[in-house]
Amino acid sequence: MTTIDELARRVQLLEDMEAIRKLKFRYAEACDDHYNADKLAQLFTEGAIWDGGQLLGVYRGKKAIYEYFKNTTIAFAVHYFISPDIVINGDKAHARWYLWEATTRKDQIPRLLSGYEDDDYVKVNDQWLQSYLKLTLNFYTPLLEGWVKNRISI
């Protein structure tokens, strides 16, 4: 028989998972709002790391993440994060999100991006924030060439 305490823990887990989904939605929304650095910075902890690998760079700390997005060379983007696998352990969590993105840099070449993000989160003052983001690309290619001819390019 399920106890009230067990039900409360299960409800809290569901609420935490939904809060993390909403946090990722706000991240995508801010990225799609011309990489709104003010909105994006609010989503990260002070010591957060944004890791875009060799192609996009690694930025340590909320201020560095803010500066990266403030000075982005991306003119347009639409992010689709799907199929999250969210694991919560107390006030910490990890999630993998699959990413499909249409994007245009300031060179006006339309590109498609496919990959996934491994994210870590922490709950601070009853609010989930992102503490680590690692982007792994499957492809990032000019739309007219496609991923068969040109798998990863800036």
C-alpha positions as CSV (number, residue, x, y, z in Angstrom):
1,M,0.0,0.0,0.0
2,T,1.3,3.4,-0.9
3,T,1.8,5.9,1.9
4,I,1.1,9.6,1.9
5,D,4.8,10.2,2.1
6,E,5.5,8.0,-0.9
7,L,2.8,9.8,-2.9
8,A,4.3,13.2,-1.9
9,R,7.7,12.1,-3.1
10,R,6.3,10.9,-6.4
11,V,4.4,14.1,-6.9
12,Q,7.5,16.1,-6.1
13,L,9.5,14.1,-8.6
14,L,6.9,14.8,-11.3
15,E,6.9,18.5,-10.4
16,D,10.7,18.6,-10.6
17,M,10.7,16.9,-14.0
18,E,8.1,19.4,-15.3
19,A,10.1,22.3,-13.9
20,I,13.2,21.1,-15.8
21,R,11.2,20.7,-19.0
22,K,10.0,24.3,-18.6
23,L,13.5,25.4,-18.0
24,K,14.6,23.8,-21.3
25,F,11.6,25.4,-23.0
26,R,12.7,28.9,-21.7
27,Y,16.3,28.1,-22.9
28,A,15.0,27.3,-26.4
29,E,12.7,30.3,-26.4
30,A,15.5,32.7,-25.4
31,C,17.8,31.2,-28.1
32,D,15.1,31.6,-30.7
33,D,14.7,35.2,-29.5
34,H,18.0,36.2,-31.2
35,Y,20.0,34.5,-28.4
36,N,18.6,36.9,-25.8
37,A,21.6,37.0,-23.5
38,D,19.7,38.6,-20.6
39,K,17.1,35.8,-20.6
40,L,19.6,33.1,-21.1
41,A,21.9,34.2,-18.3
42,Q,19.0,33.9,-15.8
43,L,18.8,30.1,-16.6
44,F,22.3,29.2,-15.4
45,T,24.1,29.0,-12.1
46,E,27.0,31.4,-11.4
47,G,29.6,28.7,-12.0
48,A,27.8,27.0,-15.0
49,I,29.7,25.6,-18.0
50,W,28.3,25.9,-21.6
51,D,30.3,23.4,-23.7
52,G,29.8,23.6,-27.5
53,G,33.0,21.6,-28.1
54,Q,35.7,22.6,-30.6
55,L,33.2,24.0,-33.0
56,L,31.4,26.5,-30.7
57,G,33.7,26.7,-27.7
58,V,33.5,26.3,-24.0
59,Y,32.3,29.1,-21.7
60,R,32.8,29.0,-17.9
61,G,30.6,31.0,-15.6
62,K,27.4,32.9,-16.1
63,K,29.2,36.1,-17.2
64,A,31.2,34.2,-19.9
65,I,28.0,32.5,-21.1
66,Y,26.2,35.9,-21.2
67,E,29.0,37.4,-23.3
68,Y,29.0,34.4,-25.7
69,F,25.3,34.8,-26.4
70,K,25.5,38.6,-26.5
71,N,28.1,38.4,-29.3
72,T,26.8,35.4,-31.2
73,T,27.2,35.2,-35.0
74,I,23.9,33.4,-35.3
75,A,21.2,35.6,-36.9
76,F,18.3,33.1,-36.7
77,A,17.5,29.8,-35.0
78,V,14.7,27.6,-34.2
79,H,15.4,24.9,-31.6
80,Y,13.5,21.7,-31.2
81,F,14.5,19.7,-28.1
82,I,12.8,16.3,-27.9
83,S,12.7,13.0,-26.1
84,P,14.3,14.0,-22.8
85,D,15.6,11.4,-20.4
86,I,15.6,13.2,-17.0
87,V,17.1,11.6,-13.9
88,I,16.6,13.5,-10.6
89,N,18.6,12.8,-7.5
90,G,17.5,15.2,-4.7
91,D,18.5,18.7,-5.7
92,K,20.5,17.6,-8.7
93,A,19.4,16.3,-12.0
94,H,20.8,15.2,-15.4
95,A,19.0,15.1,-18.7
96,R,19.8,14.2,-22.3
97,W,17.8,16.1,-24.9
98,Y,17.9,15.4,-28.7
99,L,18.2,18.6,-30.7
100,W,17.0,19.5,-34.2
101,E,17.8,23.1,-35.2
102,A,17.3,25.3,-38.3
103,T,19.8,28.1,-38.1
104,T,21.4,30.9,-40.1
105,R,24.6,32.6,-39.2
106,K,25.3,36.2,-40.2
107,D,26.7,34.9,-43.5
108,Q,23.0,34.2,-44.5
109,I,23.7,30.5,-45.3
110,P,20.8,28.3,-44.0
111,R,22.0,25.4,-42.0
112,L,20.6,22.3,-40.2
113,L,21.9,21.0,-37.0
114,S,21.3,17.7,-35.3
115,G,22.7,16.5,-32.1
116,Y,22.0,16.1,-28.4
117,E,22.7,18.0,-25.2
118,D,23.7,16.4,-21.9
119,D,22.7,18.8,-19.2
120,D,23.2,19.0,-15.4
121,Y,20.8,21.0,-13.2
122,V,20.7,22.0,-9.6
123,K,17.8,23.2,-7.5
124,V,18.7,26.6,-5.9
125,N,16.1,28.2,-3.6
126,D,13.4,25.9,-4.9
127,Q,14.2,26.8,-8.5
128,W,16.0,24.6,-11.1
129,L,18.9,26.1,-12.9
130,Q,21.3,24.7,-15.4
131,S,24.9,24.1,-14.2
132,Y,26.3,22.3,-17.2
133,L,25.5,22.0,-20.9
134,K,27.4,19.8,-23.3
135,L,26.4,19.9,-27.0
136,T,27.4,16.9,-29.2
137,L,26.8,17.3,-32.9
138,N,25.6,14.6,-35.3
139,F,25.8,17.2,-38.1
140,Y,25.8,20.9,-38.7
141,T,25.6,21.5,-42.4
142,P,24.6,24.0,-45.0
143,L,21.0,23.2,-46.0
144,L,21.7,23.1,-49.7
145,E,24.6,20.7,-49.3
146,G,23.1,18.4,-46.7
147,W,24.8,16.2,-44.2
148,V,26.0,13.7,-46.8
149,K,28.2,16.1,-48.7
150,N,29.2,18.3,-45.7
151,R,28.6,16.9,-42.3
152,I,30.1,19.6,-40.0
153,S,31.0,23.1,-41.0
154,I,30.8,26.7,-39.7
